[in-house]
Amino acid sequence: MKLRLNPLTSDILICVYAVVSLYLRFKFESETAISPMNSIVMGICFVVILWVLIKLKVLNPNWFGLFNAKKTKS
């Protein structure tokens, strides 16, 4: 049985993940002197984790209904 989250839960989880990852990234950068390249690599790693979860269909984002195909075709 595959773990699949419904679209609203996925949207909320993605938003919380983005905010927490940005907070941790900025906190870590302010506490230690790291180069901009390390910061970019860390940001890419956070985004790749989300991308993999979406590609594996664990997360099914609906983008809070902003891109609803049924409403835009009328």
C-alpha positions as CSV (number, residue, x, y, z in Angstrom):
1,M,0.0,0.0,0.0
2,K,1.4,3.3,-1.1
3,L,1.2,6.3,1.2
4,R,-0.7,9.1,-0.6
5,L,-1.9,12.3,0.9
6,N,-5.0,14.1,-0.2
7,P,-4.4,17.5,-2.0
8,L,-5.3,19.8,0.8
9,T,-3.0,18.0,3.3
10,S,-0.3,18.0,0.7
11,D,-0.7,21.7,0.2
12,I,-0.5,22.4,3.9
13,L,2.5,20.1,4.4
14,I,4.4,21.7,1.5
15,C,3.8,25.2,2.9
16,V,4.8,24.2,6.4
17,Y,7.9,22.4,5.0
18,A,8.9,25.5,3.0
19,V,8.6,27.9,6.0
20,V,10.4,25.6,8.4
21,S,13.2,24.8,5.9
22,L,13.7,28.6,5.2
23,Y,13.8,29.3,9.0
24,L,16.3,26.5,9.6
25,R,18.4,27.6,6.7
26,F,18.5,31.3,7.7
27,K,19.2,30.3,11.4
28,F,22.0,28.0,10.4
29,E,23.5,30.6,8.1
30,S,23.5,33.3,10.7
31,E,25.1,31.1,13.4
32,T,27.9,29.8,11.1
33,A,29.9,31.6,8.5
34,I,29.2,29.6,5.4
35,S,29.8,30.6,1.7
36,P,27.0,31.5,-0.6
37,M,27.6,28.3,-2.6
38,N,26.9,26.2,0.5
39,S,23.7,28.1,1.0
40,I,22.6,27.5,-2.6
41,V,23.4,23.8,-2.3
42,M,21.4,23.6,0.9
43,G,18.4,25.3,-0.7
44,I,18.5,23.0,-3.7
45,C,18.6,19.9,-1.4
46,F,15.4,21.2,0.4
47,V,13.7,21.6,-3.0
48,V,14.8,18.2,-4.3
49,I,13.3,16.5,-1.3
50,L,9.9,18.1,-2.1
51,W,10.3,17.3,-5.8
52,V,11.0,13.6,-5.1
53,L,8.0,13.3,-2.8
54,I,5.8,14.8,-5.5
55,K,7.2,12.6,-8.2
56,L,6.7,9.5,-6.1
57,K,3.0,10.6,-5.7
58,V,3.3,10.8,-1.9
59,L,2.4,14.5,-2.1
60,N,-0.4,15.5,-4.5
61,P,-0.4,19.3,-4.5
62,N,-3.5,21.1,-5.7
63,W,-1.9,24.5,-5.1
64,F,-5.0,25.4,-3.0
65,G,-7.2,25.2,-6.1
66,L,-5.5,28.1,-7.9
67,F,-4.9,26.1,-11.1
68,N,-8.2,24.3,-11.4
69,A,-8.5,23.1,-15.0
70,K,-12.3,22.8,-15.0
71,K,-12.8,26.5,-14.0
72,T,-10.2,27.9,-16.4
73,K,-11.7,26.3,-19.6
74,S,-15.1,28.0,-19.4
